[in-house]
Amino acid sequence: MKPIVLAGLLAACVLPTAAAAQPVALGLTRLQLEDADLVDAKGREIGEVERVLVDAKGAVTGLIVEIDRPDPTPDHIARIPLTSLAAIPDPDEPGDFDIQTQLTIDDLLALPATSVR
């Protein structure tokens, strides 16, 4: 009986970690996505990912991103669909990834503002 209980406890501890390590979109895990910088087509940092959006089935549908703007203008927070994004290696941090968009800054700033929630 003790081995079964211990196996159950071990599975409960390991499974959430294993699930978090599974790619969810663009070949990246949720943690990698939420840690990523947003870069333009030339690889210049223009913002960062704030949140991963999922549908009722748990499939990733897009990202909430914060677009950097010069002070004193507040940053612009918008939703970007996955179709306009790609994961690329971060040249400054080996092992990390950036999210690249083909949209211009003007395109991104024209997207409706949203909240991070």
N, CA, C and O atoms as CSV, one atom per row, in Angstrom:
chain,resi,resn,atom,element,x,y,z
A,1,MET,N,N,0.821,-1.193,0.000
A,1,MET,CA,C,0.000,0.000,0.000
A,1,MET,C,C,0.866,1.260,0.000
A,1,MET,O,O,0.553,2.226,-0.695
A,2,LYS,N,N,1.957,1.255,0.777
A,2,LYS,CA,C,2.813,2.436,0.835
A,2,LYS,C,C,3.390,2.802,-0.530
A,2,LYS,O,O,3.431,3.985,-0.867
A,3,PRO,N,N,3.844,1.819,-1.339
A,3,PRO,CA,C,4.373,2.199,-2.655
A,3,PRO,C,C,3.326,2.887,-3.529
A,3,PRO,O,O,3.657,3.799,-4.286
A,4,ILE,N,N,2.073,2.459,-3.431
A,4,ILE,CA,C,1.022,3.067,-4.249
A,4,ILE,C,C,0.793,4.508,-3.818
A,4,ILE,O,O,0.672,5.398,-4.661
A,5,VAL,N,N,0.735,4.742,-2.512
A,5,VAL,CA,C,0.538,6.097,-2.001
A,5,VAL,C,C,1.705,6.991,-2.405
A,5,VAL,O,O,1.501,8.121,-2.848
A,6,LEU,N,N,2.918,6.489,-2.254
A,6,LEU,CA,C,4.090,7.274,-2.634
A,6,LEU,C,C,4.110,7.564,-4.131
A,6,LEU,O,O,4.474,8.663,-4.549
A,7,ALA,N,N,3.721,6.588,-4.931
A,7,ALA,CA,C,3.669,6.798,-6.381
A,7,ALA,C,C,2.646,7.876,-6.720
A,7,ALA,O,O,2.891,8.717,-7.584
A,8,GLY,N,N,1.509,7.853,-6.046
A,8,GLY,CA,C,0.481,8.871,-6.278
A,8,GLY,C,C,0.964,10.258,-5.898
A,8,GLY,O,O,0.719,11.224,-6.620
A,9,LEU,N,N,1.651,10.362,-4.765
A,9,LEU,CA,C,2.196,11.648,-4.344
A,9,LEU,C,C,3.254,12.143,-5.316
A,9,LEU,O,O,3.299,13.329,-5.643
A,10,LEU,N,N,4.096,11.245,-5.771
A,10,LEU,CA,C,5.126,11.606,-6.736
A,10,LEU,C,C,4.500,12.096,-8.042
A,10,LEU,O,O,4.944,13.097,-8.606
A,11,ALA,N,N,3.483,11.402,-8.520
A,11,ALA,CA,C,2.811,11.809,-9.756
A,11,ALA,C,C,2.174,13.180,-9.597
A,11,ALA,O,O,2.223,13.995,-10.518
A,12,ALA,N,N,1.583,13.441,-8.451
A,12,ALA,CA,C,0.952,14.738,-8.214
A,12,ALA,C,C,1.980,15.863,-8.242
A,12,ALA,O,O,1.670,16.980,-8.657
A,13,CYS,N,N,3.189,15.575,-7.808
A,13,CYS,CA,C,4.245,16.587,-7.813
A,13,CYS,C,C,4.868,16.758,-9.189
A,13,CYS,O,O,5.250,17.870,-9.554
A,14,VAL,N,N,4.979,15.692,-9.954
A,14,VAL,CA,C,5.672,15.715,-11.236
A,14,VAL,C,C,4.771,16.167,-12.380
A,14,VAL,O,O,5.230,16.891,-13.263
A,15,LEU,N,N,3.522,15.769,-12.392
A,15,LEU,CA,C,2.650,16.054,-13.527
A,15,LEU,C,C,2.476,17.538,-13.821
A,15,LEU,O,O,2.552,17.914,-14.991
A,16,PRO,N,N,2.245,18.415,-12.827
A,16,PRO,CA,C,2.128,19.829,-13.180
A,16,PRO,C,C,3.394,20.377,-13.824
A,16,PRO,O,O,3.319,21.198,-14.739
A,17,THR,N,N,4.547,19.934,-13.359
A,17,THR,CA,C,5.802,20.384,-13.938
A,17,THR,C,C,5.942,19.873,-15.366
A,17,THR,O,O,6.375,20.610,-16.251
A,18,ALA,N,N,5.580,18.624,-15.590
A,18,ALA,CA,C,5.656,18.060,-16.936
A,18,ALA,C,C,4.701,18.788,-17.867
A,18,ALA,O,O,5.049,19.069,-19.014
A,19,ALA,N,N,3.499,19.099,-17.387
A,19,ALA,CA,C,2.529,19.814,-18.216
A,19,ALA,C,C,3.045,21.212,-18.553
A,19,ALA,O,O,2.861,21.685,-19.675
A,20,ALA,N,N,3.686,21.871,-17.598
A,20,ALA,CA,C,4.219,23.215,-17.840
A,20,ALA,C,C,5.361,23.188,-18.850
A,20,ALA,O,O,5.649,24.202,-19.486
A,21,ALA,N,N,6.011,22.040,-19.002
A,21,ALA,CA,C,7.143,21.921,-19.918
A,21,ALA,C,C,6.715,21.554,-21.336
A,21,ALA,O,O,7.560,21.498,-22.230
A,22,GLN,N,N,5.437,21.306,-21.563
A,22,GLN,CA,C,4.943,20.935,-22.883
A,22,GLN,C,C,4.738,22.186,-23.742
A,22,GLN,O,O,4.171,23.169,-23.264
A,23,PRO,N,N,5.184,22.166,-24.989
A,23,PRO,CA,C,4.927,23.301,-25.873
A,23,PRO,C,C,3.425,23.534,-26.039
A,23,PRO,O,O,2.653,22.589,-26.203
A,24,VAL,N,N,3.025,24.800,-25.993
A,24,VAL,CA,C,1.612,25.139,-26.159
A,24,VAL,C,C,1.360,25.935,-27.430
A,24,VAL,O,O,0.262,25.881,-27.985
A,25,ALA,N,N,2.360,26.672,-27.900
A,25,ALA,CA,C,2.208,27.452,-29.130
A,25,ALA,C,C,3.582,27.886,-29.626
A,25,ALA,O,O,4.483,28.147,-28.829
A,26,LEU,N,N,3.737,27.961,-30.931
A,26,LEU,CA,C,4.974,28.406,-31.569
A,26,LEU,C,C,6.178,27.578,-31.130
A,26,LEU,O,O,7.317,28.039,-31.206
A,27,GLY,N,N,5.918,26.347,-30.668
A,27,GLY,CA,C,6.981,25.461,-30.222
A,27,GLY,C,C,7.527,25.793,-28.841
A,27,GLY,O,O,8.538,25.227,-28.426
A,28,LEU,N,N,6.870,26.706,-28.123
A,28,LEU,CA,C,7.331,27.135,-26.807
A,28,LEU,C,C,6.326,26.760,-25.725
A,28,LEU,O,O,5.140,26.571,-25.994
A,29,THR,N,N,6.824,26.657,-24.501
A,29,THR,CA,C,5.945,26.418,-23.359
A,29,THR,C,C,5.284,27.731,-22.955
A,29,THR,O,O,5.688,28.808,-23.394
A,30,ARG,N,N,4.271,27.623,-22.121
A,30,ARG,CA,C,3.601,28.825,-21.620
A,30,ARG,C,C,4.603,29.732,-20.895
A,30,ARG,O,O,4.585,30.950,-21.074
A,31,LEU,N,N,5.475,29.135,-20.080
A,31,LEU,CA,C,6.461,29.933,-19.343
A,31,LEU,C,C,7.425,30.644,-20.292
A,31,LEU,O,O,7.778,31.801,-20.063
A,32,GLN,N,N,7.851,29.961,-21.352
A,32,GLN,CA,C,8.745,30.597,-22.324
A,32,GLN,C,C,8.043,31.749,-23.038
A,32,GLN,O,O,8.640,32.802,-23.266
A,33,LEU,N,N,6.778,31.545,-23.387
A,33,LEU,CA,C,6.024,32.604,-24.056
A,33,LEU,C,C,5.884,33.823,-23.154
A,33,LEU,O,O,6.107,34.953,-23.589
A,34,GLU,N,N,5.513,33.593,-21.893
A,34,GLU,CA,C,5.275,34.711,-20.983
A,34,GLU,C,C,6.566,35.399,-20.550
A,34,GLU,O,O,6.518,36.462,-19.931
A,35,ASP,N,N,7.708,34.815,-20.862
A,35,ASP,CA,C,9.006,35.408,-20.537
A,35,ASP,C,C,9.625,36.097,-21.754
A,35,ASP,O,O,10.700,36.687,-21.652
A,36,ALA,N,N,8.953,36.025,-22.897
A,36,ALA,CA,C,9.556,36.472,-24.154
A,36,ALA,C,C,9.406,37.972,-24.393
A,36,ALA,O,O,8.441,38.604,-23.962
A,37,ASP,N,N,10.398,38.512,-25.096
A,37,ASP,CA,C,10.314,39.879,-25.601
A,37,ASP,C,C,9.646,39.831,-26.967
A,37,ASP,O,O,9.729,38.824,-27.670
A,38,LEU,N,N,8.987,40.918,-27.339
A,38,LEU,CA,C,8.403,41.064,-28.668
A,38,LEU,C,C,9.386,41.860,-29.507
A,38,LEU,O,O,9.839,42.929,-29.097
A,39,VAL,N,N,9.719,41.336,-30.690
A,39,VAL,CA,C,10.654,42.023,-31.580
A,39,VAL,C,C,10.004,42.242,-32.942
A,39,VAL,O,O,9.097,41.511,-33.341
A,40,ASP,N,N,10.493,43.274,-33.654
A,40,ASP,CA,C,9.961,43.558,-34.984
A,40,ASP,C,C,10.642,42.674,-36.029
A,40,ASP,O,O,11.442,41.802,-35.692
A,41,ALA,N,N,10.317,42.909,-37.294
A,41,ALA,CA,C,10.843,42.079,-38.379
A,41,ALA,C,C,12.371,42.132,-38.477
A,41,ALA,O,O,12.991,41.211,-39.007
A,42,LYS,N,N,12.977,43.212,-37.964
A,42,LYS,CA,C,14.438,43.347,-37.990
A,42,LYS,C,C,15.090,42.864,-36.697
A,42,LYS,O,O,16.306,42.975,-36.539
A,43,GLY,N,N,14.291,42.327,-35.770
A,43,GLY,CA,C,14.830,41.797,-34.523
A,43,GLY,C,C,15.009,42.814,-33.413
A,43,GLY,O,O,15.612,42.506,-32.385
A,44,ARG,N,N,14.490,44.037,-33.605
A,44,ARG,CA,C,14.600,45.071,-32.573
A,44,ARG,C,C,13.494,44.891,-31.540
A,44,ARG,O,O,12.335,44.675,-31.895
A,45,GLU,N,N,13.855,44.979,-30.258
A,45,GLU,CA,C,12.866,44.807,-29.198
A,45,GLU,C,C,11.882,45.973,-29.208
A,45,GLU,O,O,12.275,47.140,-29.189
A,46,ILE,N,N,10.584,45.629,-29.238
A,46,ILE,CA,C,9.546,46.660,-29.256
A,46,ILE,C,C,8.527,46.475,-28.137
A,46,ILE,O,O,7.605,47.279,-27.994
A,47,GLY,N,N,8.689,45.427,-27.349
A,47,GLY,CA,C,7.751,45.195,-26.254
A,47,GLY,C,C,8.004,43.853,-25.611
A,47,GLY,O,O,9.079,43.269,-25.750
A,48,GLU,N,N,6.989,43.368,-24.897
A,48,GLU,CA,C,7.117,42.071,-24.238
A,48,GLU,C,C,5.759,41.400,-24.111
A,48,GLU,O,O,4.716,42.054,-24.105
A,49,VAL,N,N,5.802,40.086,-24.012
A,49,VAL,CA,C,4.580,39.308,-23.826
A,49,VAL,C,C,4.157,39.442,-22.370
A,49,VAL,O,O,4.965,39.275,-21.456
A,50,GLU,N,N,2.894,39.743,-22.170
A,50,GLU,CA,C,2.345,39.876,-20.822
A,50,GLU,C,C,1.533,38.650,-20.415
A,50,GLU,O,O,1.530,38.256,-19.249
A,51,ARG,N,N,0.841,38.046,-21.392
A,51,ARG,CA,C,-0.061,36.945,-21.051
A,51,ARG,C,C,-0.361,36.101,-22.280
A,51,ARG,O,O,-0.387,36.601,-23.404
A,52,VAL,N,N,-0.586,34.805,-22.046
A,52,VAL,CA,C,-0.995,33.870,-23.094
A,52,VAL,C,C,-2.517,33.745,-23.036
A,52,VAL,O,O,-3.083,33.540,-21.963
A,53,LEU,N,N,-3.174,33.867,-24.182
A,53,LEU,CA,C,-4.634,33.736,-24.251
A,53,LEU,C,C,-5.007,32.343,-24.733
A,53,LEU,O,O,-4.437,31.843,-25.703
A,54,VAL,N,N,-5.960,31.718,-24.058
A,54,VAL,CA,C,-6.418,30.379,-24.433
A,54,VAL,C,C,-7.931,30.376,-24.582
A,54,VAL,O,O,-8.632,31.178,-23.966
A,55,ASP,N,N,-8.426,29.453,-25.418
A,55,ASP,CA,C,-9.868,29.301,-25.583
A,55,ASP,C,C,-10.401,28.304,-24.557
A,55,ASP,O,O,-9.659,27.843,-23.689
A,56,ALA,N,N,-11.690,27.973,-24.657
A,56,ALA,CA,C,-12.335,27.077,-23.692
A,56,ALA,C,C,-11.714,25.680,-23.680
A,56,ALA,O,O,-11.799,24.974,-22.676
A,57,LYS,N,N,-11.096,25.283,-24.779
A,57,LYS,CA,C,-10.465,23.957,-24.859
A,57,LYS,C,C,-9.003,23.981,-24.418
A,57,LYS,O,O,-8.343,22.943,-24.401
A,58,GLY,N,N,-8.500,25.153,-24.064
A,58,GLY,CA,C,-7.116,25.268,-23.620
A,58,GLY,C,C,-6.120,25.540,-24.732
A,58,GLY,O,O,-4.916,25.597,-24.483
A,59,ALA,N,N,-6.607,25.710,-25.960
A,59,ALA,CA,C,-5.712,26.003,-27.087
A,59,ALA,C,C,-5.339,27.489,-27.076
A,59,ALA,O,O,-6.189,28.351,-26.852
A,60,VAL,N,N,-4.072,27.772,-27.319
A,60,VAL,CA,C,-3.611,29.157,-27.345
A,60,VAL,C,C,-4.157,29.845,-28.595
A,60,VAL,O,O,-4.035,29.330,-29.706
A,61,THR,N,N,-4.766,31.026,-28.393
A,61,THR,CA,C,-5.359,31.776,-29.500
A,61,THR,C,C,-4.606,33.064,-29.816
A,61,THR,O,O,-4.755,33.623,-30.903
A,62,GLY,N,N,-3.808,33.528,-28.882
A,62,GLY,CA,C,-3.081,34.768,-29.092
A,62,GLY,C,C,-2.305,35.158,-27.855
A,62,GLY,O,O,-2.239,34.416,-26.875
A,63,LEU,N,N,-1.719,36.339,-27.922
A,63,LEU,CA,C,-0.927,36.849,-26.808
A,63,LEU,C,C,-1.349,38.274,-26.490
A,63,LEU,O,O,-1.702,39.044,-27.383
A,64,ILE,N,N,-1.309,38.614,-25.211
A,64,ILE,CA,C,-1.432,40.007,-24.803
A,64,ILE,C,C,-0.001,40.531,-24.713
A,64,ILE,O,O,0.830,39.967,-24.002
A,65,VAL,N,N,0.277,41.607,-25.433
A,65,VAL,CA,C,1.625,42.165,-25.454
A,65,VAL,C,C,1.598,43.629,-25.026
A,65,VAL,O,O,0.607,44.336,-25.208
A,66,GLU,N,N,2.711,44.054,-24.456
A,66,GLU,CA,C,2.883,45.453,-24.083
A,66,GLU,C,C,3.868,46.062,-25.071
A,66,GLU,O,O,5.020,45.637,-25.154
A,67,ILE,N,N,3.404,47.063,-25.822
A,67,ILE,CA,C,4.232,47.731,-26.818
A,67,ILE,C,C,4.893,48.932,-26.143
A,67,ILE,O,O,4.211,49.809,-25.614
A,68,ASP,N,N,6.227,48.963,-26.168
A,68,ASP,CA,C,6.961,50.058,-25.535
A,68,ASP,C,C,6.725,51.362,-26.283
A,68,ASP,O,O,6.723,51.401,-27.513
A,69,ARG,N,N,6.523,52.438,-25.507
A,69,ARG,CA,C,6.385,53.781,-26.074
A,69,ARG,C,C,7.258,54.726,-25.263
A,69,ARG,O,O,7.470,54.503,-24.071
A,70,PRO,N,N,7.766,55.774,-25.895
A,70,PRO,CA,C,8.636,56.700,-25.159
A,70,PRO,C,C,7.866,57.428,-24.054
A,70,PRO,O,O,6.693,57.765,-24.215
A,71,ASP,N,N,8.548,57.661,-22.931
A,71,ASP,CA,C,7.938,58.429,-21.837
A,71,ASP,C,C,7.657,59.834,-22.326
A,71,ASP,O,O,8.432,60.334,-23.141
A,72,PRO,N,N,6.632,60.489,-21.900
A,72,PRO,CA,C,5.678,60.112,-20.862
A,72,PRO,C,C,4.460,59.351,-21.395
A,72,PRO,O,O,3.512,59.113,-20.647
A,73,THR,N,N,4.472,58.970,-22.668
A,73,THR,CA,C,3.337,58.245,-23.242
A,73,THR,C,C,3.262,56.847,-22.632
A,73,THR,O,O,4.260,56.127,-22.609
A,74,PRO,N,N,2.081,56.457,-22.137
A,74,PRO,CA,C,1.978,55.104,-21.558
A,74,PRO,C,C,2.140,54.027,-22.633
A,74,PRO,O,O,1.793,54.237,-23.796
A,75,ASP,N,N,2.670,52.881,-22.228
A,75,ASP,CA,C,2.801,51.754,-23.150
A,75,ASP,C,C,1.422,51.312,-23.621
A,75,ASP,O,O,0.418,51.532,-22.943
A,76,HIS,N,N,1.388,50.684,-24.795
A,76,HIS,CA,C,0.132,50.222,-25.396
A,76,HIS,C,C,0.025,48.714,-25.193
A,76,HIS,O,O,0.929,47.966,-25.565
A,77,ILE,N,N,-1.075,48.277,-24.605
A,77,ILE,CA,C,-1.303,46.849,-24.381
A,77,ILE,C,C,-2.361,46.384,-25.371
A,77,ILE,O,O,-3.447,46.960,-25.449
A,78,ALA,N,N,-2.035,45.332,-26.132
A,78,ALA,CA,C,-2.935,44.857,-27.183
A,78,ALA,C,C,-2.878,43.341,-27.298
A,78,ALA,O,O,-1.953,42.690,-26.812
A,79,ARG,N,N,-3.891,42.805,-27.955
A,79,ARG,CA,C,-3.969,41.368,-28.230
A,79,ARG,C,C,-3.466,41.135,-29.651
A,79,ARG,O,O,-3.871,41.823,-30.587
A,80,ILE,N,N,-2.567,40.140,-29.798
A,80,ILE,CA,C,-2.043,39.791,-31.121
A,80,ILE,C,C,-2.370,38.328,-31.398
A,80,ILE,O,O,-2.083,37.465,-30.570
A,81,PRO,N,N,-2.973,38.037,-32.565
A,81,PRO,CA,C,-3.238,36.629,-32.907
A,81,PRO,C,C,-1.938,35.895,-33.221
A,81,PRO,O,O,-0.963,36.499,-33.668
A,82,LEU,N,N,-1.937,34.598,-32.983
A,82,LEU,CA,C,-0.736,33.786,-33.236
A,82,LEU,C,C,-0.315,33.800,-34.696
A,82,LEU,O,O,0.866,33.632,-35.000
A,83,THR,N,N,-1.259,33.996,-35.601
A,83,THR,CA,C,-0.956,33.912,-37.031
A,83,THR,C,C,0.071,34.940,-37.480
A,83,THR,O,O,0.704,34.768,-38.522
A,84,SER,N,N,0.244,36.012,-36.705
A,84,SER,CA,C,1.207,37.043,-37.110
A,84,SER,C,C,2.517,36.953,-36.335
A,84,SER,O,O,3.307,37.897,-36.342
A,85,LEU,N,N,2.756,35.811,-35.659
A,85,LEU,CA,C,3.911,35.694,-34.772
A,85,LEU,C,C,4.767,34.474,-35.079
A,85,LEU,O,O,4.286,33.489,-35.640
A,86,ALA,N,N,6.038,34.549,-34.709
A,86,ALA,CA,C,6.965,33.414,-34.821
A,86,ALA,C,C,7.944,33.483,-33.653
A,86,ALA,O,O,8.287,34.569,-33.185
A,87,ALA,N,N,8.388,32.329,-33.190
A,87,ALA,CA,C,9.406,32.261,-32.139
A,87,ALA,C,C,10.781,32.213,-32.790
A,87,ALA,O,O,11.006,31.435,-33.717
A,88,ILE,N,N,11.699,33.042,-32.305
A,88,ILE,CA,C,13.074,33.042,-32.809
A,88,ILE,C,C,14.032,33.032,-31.609
A,88,ILE,O,O,13.687,33.547,-30.545
A,89,PRO,N,N,15.226,32.455,-31.768
A,89,PRO,CA,C,16.184,32.467,-30.658
A,89,PRO,C,C,16.556,33.896,-30.260
A,89,PRO,O,O,16.734,34.760,-31.119
A,90,ASP,N,N,16.672,34.137,-28.963
A,90,ASP,CA,C,17.097,35.438,-28.443
A,90,ASP,C,C,18.617,35.521,-28.578
A,90,ASP,O,O,19.323,34.745,-27.933
A,91,PRO,N,N,19.143,36.439,-29.398
A,91,PRO,CA,C,20.593,36.499,-29.605
A,91,PRO,C,C,21.370,36.931,-28.361
A,91,PRO,O,O,22.567,36.663,-28.255
A,92,ASP,N,N,20.698,37.594,-27.426
A,92,ASP,CA,C,21.374,38.081,-26.222
A,92,ASP,C,C,21.336,37.099,-25.062
A,92,ASP,O,O,22.131,37.206,-24.129
A,93,GLU,N,N,20.405,36.132,-25.117
A,93,GLU,CA,C,20.247,35.177,-24.020
A,93,GLU,C,C,20.100,33.773,-24.590
A,93,GLU,O,O,18.987,33.338,-24.887
A,94,PRO,N,N,21.220,33.055,-24.746
A,94,PRO,CA,C,21.160,31.700,-25.294
A,94,PRO,C,C,20.173,30.826,-24.520
A,94,PRO,O,O,20.157,30.826,-23.289
A,95,GLY,N,N,19.360,30.090,-25.257
A,95,GLY,CA,C,18.357,29.224,-24.650
A,95,GLY,C,C,17.004,29.893,-24.493
A,95,GLY,O,O,16.004,29.211,-24.266
A,96,ASP,N,N,16.952,31.225,-24.609
A,96,ASP,CA,C,15.683,31.949,-24.538
A,96,ASP,C,C,15.202,32.273,-25.946
A,96,ASP,O,O,15.951,32.174,-26.918
A,97,PHE,N,N,13.936,32.661,-26.029
A,97,PHE,CA,C,13.339,32.972,-27.323
A,97,PHE,C,C,12.663,34.330,-27.285
A,97,PHE,O,O,12.187,34.775,-26.240
A,98,ASP,N,N,12.628,34.978,-28.433
A,98,ASP,CA,C,11.849,36.192,-28.640
A,98,ASP,C,C,10.653,35.820,-29.501
A,98,ASP,O,O,10.671,34.808,-30.202
A,99,ILE,N,N,9.621,36.639,-29.444
A,99,ILE,CA,C,8.470,36.486,-30.327
A,99,ILE,C,C,8.568,37.595,-31.363
A,99,ILE,O,O,8.582,38.780,-31.030
A,100,GLN,N,N,8.636,37.187,-32.626
A,100,GLN,CA,C,8.797,38.151,-33.711
A,100,GLN,C,C,7.472,38.360,-34.428
A,100,GLN,O,O,6.742,37.411,-34.715
A,101,THR,N,N,7.179,39.629,-34.711
A,101,THR,CA,C,5.991,39.975,-35.478
A,101,THR,C,C,6.404,40.684,-36.761
A,101,THR,O,O,7.414,41.387,-36.797
A,102,GLN,N,N,5.622,40.492,-37.800
A,102,GLN,CA,C,5.844,41.204,-39.056
A,102,GLN,C,C,5.070,42.523,-39.072
A,102,GLN,O,O,5.219,43.328,-39.991
A,103,LEU,N,N,4.239,42.738,-38.042
A,103,LEU,CA,C,3.489,43.987,-37.945
A,103,LEU,C,C,4.442,45.128,-37.591
A,103,LEU,O,O,5.412,44.929,-36.859
A,104,THR,N,N,4.164,46.309,-38.106
A,104,THR,CA,C,4.968,47.486,-37.774
A,104,THR,C,C,4.494,48.063,-36.441
A,104,THR,O,O,3.442,47.686,-35.926
A,105,ILE,N,N,5.276,48.969,-35.903
A,105,ILE,CA,C,4.867,49.661,-34.674
A,105,ILE,C,C,3.522,50.345,-34.897
A,105,ILE,O,O,2.644,50.278,-34.037
A,106,ASP,N,N,3.351,51.004,-36.047
A,106,ASP,CA,C,2.080,51.674,-36.331
A,106,ASP,C,C,0.926,50.678,-36.362
A,106,ASP,O,O,-0.156,50.963,-35.848
A,107,ASP,N,N,1.153,49.501,-36.967
A,107,ASP,CA,C,0.119,48.457,-36.988
A,107,ASP,C,C,-0.242,48.039,-35.567
A,107,ASP,O,O,-1.418,47.908,-35.230
A,108,LEU,N,N,0.778,47.831,-34.737
A,108,LEU,CA,C,0.550,47.381,-33.361
A,108,LEU,C,C,-0.173,48.442,-32.542
A,108,LEU,O,O,-1.072,48.124,-31.763
A,109,LEU,N,N,0.217,49.698,-32.716
A,109,LEU,CA,C,-0.430,50.774,-31.967
A,109,LEU,C,C,-1.860,51.005,-32.428
A,109,LEU,O,O,-2.668,51.566,-31.687
A,110,ALA,N,N,-2.183,50.578,-33.650
A,110,ALA,CA,C,-3.547,50.710,-34.164
A,110,ALA,C,C,-4.476,49.613,-33.642
A,110,ALA,O,O,-5.695,49.726,-33.769
A,111,LEU,N,N,-3.908,48.548,-33.053
A,111,LEU,CA,C,-4.746,47.490,-32.485
A,111,LEU,C,C,-5.496,48.035,-31.281
A,111,LEU,O,O,-4.975,48.886,-30.560
A,112,PRO,N,N,-6.720,47.552,-31.054
A,112,PRO,CA,C,-7.482,48.035,-29.897
A,112,PRO,C,C,-6.729,47.774,-28.592
A,112,PRO,O,O,-6.144,46.708,-28.397
A,113,ALA,N,N,-6.756,48.761,-27.713
A,113,ALA,CA,C,-6.125,48.602,-26.397
A,113,ALA,C,C,-6.935,47.617,-25.571
A,113,ALA,O,O,-8.159,47.548,-25.682
A,114,THR,N,N,-6.241,46.865,-24.751
A,114,THR,CA,C,-6.885,45.893,-23.866
A,114,THR,C,C,-6.182,45.943,-22.520
A,114,THR,O,O,-5.221,46.691,-22.337
A,115,SER,N,N,-6.663,45.146,-21.588
A,115,SER,CA,C,-5.987,45.056,-20.292
A,115,SER,C,C,-5.232,43.738,-20.235
A,115,SER,O,O,-5.446,42.857,-21.068
A,116,VAL,N,N,-4.360,43.606,-19.265
A,116,VAL,CA,C,-3.572,42.387,-19.124
A,116,VAL,C,C,-4.431,41.255,-18.585
A,116,VAL,O,O,-4.117,40.089,-18.825
A,117,ARG,N,N,-5.487,41.555,-17.878
A,117,ARG,CA,C,-6.334,40.518,-17.270
A,117,ARG,C,C,-6.857,39.545,-18.239
A,117,ARG,O,O,-7.581,38.624,-17.860
